[in-house]
Amino acid sequence: MNADAELNVFACLNFIRDNAPAYAKAKSERVYLEEFRKTKKALCMRAAESSGVNAISAQERDAYADPEYAQLLDGLRAAVEEEERLRWMIVAAQAKIEVWRTIEANRRAEAKTL
């Protein structure tokens, strides 16, 4: 394998190292928003109850229709998108490293047979 290909493997390793914190942050944001969604629903249901809506199903309906709840869902969608983008880029870098390992193992095996 030539030096350019080897540098590409190191670029992949560097990419994983450099993007691990961003991936961790994206994942933590997604998990936080998933958990906060429950809190937001409860707060919206409490507000509906305070405004005279007593039936739980009506409170839940009002909570899901609340603009702030919809905004939270938009944020959750963006967080999941960013987490998945970073995850698949890291998976691709890992796959390139595995391909390089296979090529190198094949090269060593061919060198032994010569």
Beta strands, then each sheet from edge to edge (+ up, - down):
end
